[in-house]
Amino acid sequence: MKKLYFSLSVLLLSLTLFAQQHSEQNHTKYVVPSDPKVKEKLNQWQNVKFGLLMHWGTYSQWGIVESWSLCPEDEGWCERRGPYKDNWYEYKKAYENLQDTFNPTQFAPEKWATAAKNAGMKYVVFTTKHHDGFCMFDTKQTDYKITKSPFGSNPRSNVAKEVFGAFRNEGFMIGAYFSKPDWHTNDYWWSYFPPKDRNPSYRPKQYPQKWESFKKFTYNQIEELMTDYGKVDILWLDGGWVRPFSTIDTTISWQKTIPFDQDIDMARIAKRGRELQPGLLVVDRTVSGEFENYVTPEHQIPDSYMDIPWETCMTMGDSWSYIPKENYKSARKLIHILADIVSKNGNLLLNVAPSPEGDFQPEAYQRLNEIGAWIKANGEAIYETHGDNEVGPQGKWVFTHKGNTTYAIYRADEGEAIPQTIEIEKLNLGKTAKITVVGNAENLTWVTKEGKVAVQIPEKLAKKIPNSYAYVLKITK
């Protein structure tokens, strides 16, 4: 099979526009869960702060945007390239034939789980199926799956099960990414009508039996994932255009383009999911209401603190799926992003894309190691904290708190030492309050003047503190 690559510049621009399009949402419609077990699980999830997302499938062999080149829309992220680009039917056939060559013989999920744990990650969300319909689990509903590829003879070919098991053994919360739309099944893109866009190729109201068949297909696949794959904590549903027409928010640009009702009966799916997995978090992305237990701005960080459960999903590099020459963000930038998100009361779900052979690129492991070293020293300012809406942010400083302790995180530039003179506004401290640098027990001298807490770090101590991506003060009131 010939290699097929996107222009990186086109890819970056189109992904930015796509993220902006899919991040618009009215969060005032958030519904607090009523199930006590869901509330308990949601609280657990909010405390772990940092997770790993992985997009992986046959598309990794071509080094292209996952699934979207199949979509016949005139959008940058849907662009086709390579020898089949001029004929959609030939392109789709070649794309789906990638199943015949997918053989990730380097697949070793324990290696991923160890690296993620060492990075300080505590939950994982794995793509069991993306929009293209290729299943990374041994579903009984279709043969378009990993166990019917050349890798099918491998004893670990039920990839999702192996990934979940490896991460569960390391104490991770387990999340199953699942695409509601499925562009392979004839019950969504019905071959009688060619698809015009990402939506079904037929009007569900005009062909109710066809749509009922798709609903059953979707329900059965999710039921399989909730039954045969061990304990699952999160059902992370993508493809927000598959939704009841009544949930469309016409003030949001991309939702206005959804042409008709695509109700897959989320109430039934969630009920069955929680019968099999008590307390299951259901994340029906962008569909505000009882089945979106937390919101998921994509490649976006809110401007300010949000008091509802939320998570930014973001790539470590530039692409959700594998590309041969990835432009990874620096560890410094990723740590600053994590601190910013946690200070605003959110979680970071960081995507790393496995290669066609089934491993991360070396630079991705390097980033995970660098992040882990910082978190090992400063994790108390991240885990089990709440964002601080009263004090921060203030310039390079962001703030979290836990009980009677506030953590001030200074996001340093490269080579920048810890400031020796620090002033923090809006911080009310009693006379017995103590301030230290995390990792050092020496109490710092501080005074309140002109409504600010002024902290002095002695030169001798400052020289002892090694350069860091971010410095943390621990302020015990």
N, C-alpha and C positions, 0 to 999 in steps of 0.2 A: 504494500500500500504506500503510495507516495505521501511524503510529508506535506502538511498543509499548515501554514503559519499566518497569523494576522500581523499587520503592521502594528508595532507597539504603540506608536503615537495615536493611531486611530483607536486602538483598544483602550488606551487611558482616557481619551476624551469621551468615548462612548460610555464607558463604565461610570465616569463621573456624572454624566447626564442621567444615566439610568438610576444611579443611587439617589440623585436629587428627586427624580420622578417618583421613586418608590418610598421616599422618606416622609412625604407630606402626610400628615394625619392630625385629626382633631382629638387630642388626648383627654378632652373634657368628658368624653363618652366612656371612659374606663369604668369597668364594673368590678367592684371588689368581690372576690370569690366568697361563696357562702359555706362551702364544704369545709369543715374543720381540718380535714386531712390535707386538702389542697392549700389552705392557709399555712399549715405547718410546713409543707414542702416548699411553698413560696418563700417563707421566711428563711428556710435553710438555703435556698438558692440565692437569695439576696445577700447572705453572709459570705458566700464563697467567692464572689466578685470577678473571678477570672477564669475563662474557659477557652477551649480549643474547638474550632469548627474546621471541618475538612470537606472540600468538594473533590470528589474523585469518581471517575467513570471512564468509559471507552474514549471519550473526547480528549482525554489526557494524551493519547497517542498522537493526535494532530497538533497538540499545543495550542488549542483554540479556546475561546469563551465557551463555557459549558452550555450545551443545548441550544443556545439562542440563534445560531446560524441556521437552524432548521425553520425558524419562525419567519413566514413570508411577510414581514413588515419592513417598511423603508426607514429603519432606525440604524444608527451606527453599530449598536451591539448585536444586530441581526445580520450583519454583512457576511456574505459568503466569499471565500477566496479559494484559490487552488484550481486544479484541473476540472472540477465538476461544477464550478460556481455558476455557469451560464444556464444550467438546466436544473431547476429545483428538484425534479423527480430523480434525476441521476445523482444529485448531491445527497438526497435523503437516503437513497439506496446505498451509496458508498458509506455514508455515515453509519447507517445501521449495520452494515457489514463489518464495521470495526469490532463487533462482537466476536468475529471469527479469528481475530488476531490478538485479542486482549489476553495477556498472560503475564501478570505481575509477579514474577518468581521471587522477587526480593521482599515480598510482603511479610512483615514481621511486626504485628501491632504492639507487641511488648516493648519494642524499641521506641515506638512513638509514645506509648504510655509513660515510659520511664523519663523520656525527654520532657514531656509535658508536665509531669509531676515535679521534676527538678526545676522547671521554669516557674513553679508556683501555681499552675493551673489546677482547677479542682472540679471542673465538669467538662464533658465532651459532647458535641453535637456532630453526628456523622450522617452524610448524605446516603440514605438508603435508596432513594430514587429521586432523580432530578426531572425536569420537565420533559426530557427526551424519552422518558419511560423505561430506561435501562435500570434494572434492579440489581443493587449490590447485596441482595439477600436472596435466599432460595424460596421465592414465592411459588405458590402452586397456581397462581392465576395467569401466568404467562411464561413462555420460554425465552423471552427477551430479558436475560438475567445472567449474572456472573457464573452461575453453576452450569450454564450451557455454553460457556466459552472454552478456549483451550485450558484455562485455569481450572475448569470444572473437575479435572482429574486429580487436582491437588486436595489433600485431606482438609485443607483450611479454606476451601473455595467459598464457603458461606461467609463471605467477608464481614458483613455487618455483625454477625454473631461472634466472630473472632475479635473484632474491634471492641464490641461492647464487653466481652469477657475480659480482655486484656486490661481495659481501663477500669472496669469494676474491681478487678483484683488489686488495683492501686488506689482504691477508695474514691473513685470519681463518681459524681452524679452522671447518669447516662441519658443522652438526648438523641432521639431519632428525627433527623430531617426527613421530611416526606413531601414531595410535590403533589399538590392536589390535581393540577392539570397533568395529562399524560398524552404526549404527542405521538405515541406509538400505538396505543390501543385503538382499534376501529370503533370503539364506543365514544371516543372523544373527537379525534380527527377521522370521521367516517369516510371511507374511500369513495363512497358514492358522490360526495361533494368535496372538491379540493379545498383545503384550508385557505382562508384569506388573511388570517392573523393568528394571534395566540389563543383565541377563543375556539370553542367547538365549531366544526365545519357545518353544523346544522343548528337550527333553532330548537332548543330542548322542548319548548312548549308545543311545537309542531310534531315532534317525534318523541313523545313521552316514554315509549318503551325503550328506545335507544338510550335516553338519559337515565332511566331506571337501571338499565344494564350497567352503565358507567358508575352510578352510585353504588351498586352492589359490588362491582369490581374494586372500587376504592375502599369501601367498608371492609371487604374481605382481606385486602392487603394490610390495612392498618390493624385489623384483628390478629393477623398472623404475627406482626411485629410485637404486639402486646402480649402474645401467648407463648411464643417459642424462643424468645431471645433474652430470657432472664429479666431481672428487675429493670424497668425503664422509668425514669423520672420525668422526662420531658418529651412531649410530642410537638415537634417544631414544624409547623405546616407552612409551606411556601406557595406562591401563586395566588395572590390576593384577588385576582379578577374572578376566580371561582368562588362565588359568594351569592347569597340571596340578593335579588335586585333591590329589596327594601333597605339593605345596609349600605348602598352606595351613597357616598357623601359628594354631592354635586359641587361643593365648594373646592374640591380637590381635583386638580386638572386631570390626572391620569384615570381617576375613577369615572369621570364623565364619559370616557371612551368605551366603557363596558357596555356591550350592545343589548344584553338580555340576561334574564335570571339564570344563575348557575348554582342553585341550592343543592348541596350534597348531603343535607341533613346532619349538620354538625352536632345537634343535640343527641342523636342516636350514636354517632361516632364517639363523642365524649363520654356518654353514659357507659358504653361497652368498654371503652378504654379504662375507665376508672373502676369498673367491675373487675377487670383483669389486673389493673395496676392502681391500687388505692392511692389517692392523693396525686395522681398524674397531673402535671402541669400541661395544659393545652395552650399552645401559642399559635392561634390562627391569625397569622401576620396581617396587619392593616385592617382586619375586620373587627372594628371596635365592638365590644360587648362581652358577654359572659364567657366566650371561648377564646379570648385573648388575655390570658392571665398575666402576661407582661408584654410591653410594647418593645419594638425592635427597630429603632432608627438605623438605617443602613448606610455605613460610611459617613455618618453624621453624628456629631455630639451636640446635644441641646445647648443653647446659649446660657442657660441657668439651671439651677436645681429643679428637679421634678420630684414631687412627693408620691408618685405612683411607681410601681416596679418597672424598670426598663433596662435595656441592654443594647449597647452599640455593637453591631456586627461589622467587622472591618478586616481587610486583608493585611497580612504581614508584608506582602509585596504590593503589586499593582493589580493582580488578577486573582479571581476566586479559584480558578482552576490552573493546572500546571501550564507554564510556558517555559521554554528552554532557558531563556536569559531573563530571570526575574530581577526586578529592582526592589530589593528588600529595604524597608524602613530601618533606620538605625535603632539600636537598643535604646539609646537616649530618647529618641522620639517616641518609641513604643511605651517606655516607662512614663514619660510625660503625659501621653495619652491616657494611660491607665490611671494615673493620679488625678487627672482632670475629670475623668468619668466617675471615679469613685467619690470624688469631692462633690459631685452633683447628684449623688445617690444612685448611680447606675452600676452595671456590670459591663465588662469588656469580653466579647466573644471574638477571639482572634483567629482568623483563617490561615491555615497552612495547607498547601496543595501537594499531595503525593504525586510522584512521577509515574509514568506508564509502567515502570518496573516495580513500583510499590514501595518507594522510600521517599523521604524528604531530601531536598537538596542540602549539601553540607552547610551552606550559609544559613539555612533555616535552623539547623541544630545549633549553630554558633549563636544566633540571636536568642534562642531559648535558653542557652547556658548563661548568656550575659544578663538576661532579665532575671533568671533564677538567682544569680549571685546577689543582685540588688534586693530582691524580695526576701531572700534568706536573712539579710541584715535588717530589713525595714518592713517586713510583712505585717507587723503589729499595727501599722498605720493604714493598712489596706483591709485585712480580713475582719469580718464581724464589726465593721465600723458603719457609721451613717454619714451621709454627706452633710456638710455644715453650711446651712443657708444663711446663717446670721453673721458669720465672720468673713467668709471669703466669697470669691477669690480676690486677691490683692496683688496685681502685677504677676510676678513669677511664683507667688505663693498661692497654694490651694490648701484646703483644710478638711479634715475628717474628724469625727469624734466618736468616742466609745465611753459610755458612763460619764464620769467626771474628768475624763482626759480628752484634750484636744491635740490633734497632730497637725503640725504646720509643715507642709512639704514644699521645699524650694526647688524649682525645676531649673537646674543650673545649665548654663551654656558649656560647650566643650572647653575643658581646661579651667573652668571657673571654680575657685576655692569657695568654701562656705563664707558668707558675709560675716564680718566680725561685729558689725553694728546692724541691728535688726529693729525695725519698728512695725508693729502690728496694730491696726485699728480694730475697733468694735470688740475687743477682747476684755471682758470684765473678770479680773482676778482678785481673789482675797489675799490678804497679807501672807498667808501660809503657802501659797501656790509655789510649785517647784517647776523649773524648766531645765531640761537636759537635752543633749543631742542623742538621738537614738543610737545605741551602741556604745555610749560613754556615760558613766555614772556621775560625773562631776556636775554639781548644781551650778547653773549660770546666774549671774547677777542681772536683776531686772528692776525697772522702776516704771511707774505710770506718770506720764507727763503729757499735757495737752491732749488728753483723751486717747493716747496711744501707749501701748506697752513697749518699752524700749529694752532690748536684750543686748547684753554685751558678751561676746565670746573672746576670751583672752587670746592673745596672739600665740602663746605657748600651746594652748589647747587646739587652736585652729590649725596649727602646723601638724598636729598629731592626726587630724582627721583626713583620711585619704580622699583624693578626688573622687567624686561620685556623679552619677547621672542626676541624682536628686538627693538633697540633704533633708533630714527630718528632725524637727524639734518635737519633744514630748512635753506637753504642758498639762500638769496635774493640778487641778483647781483645789 
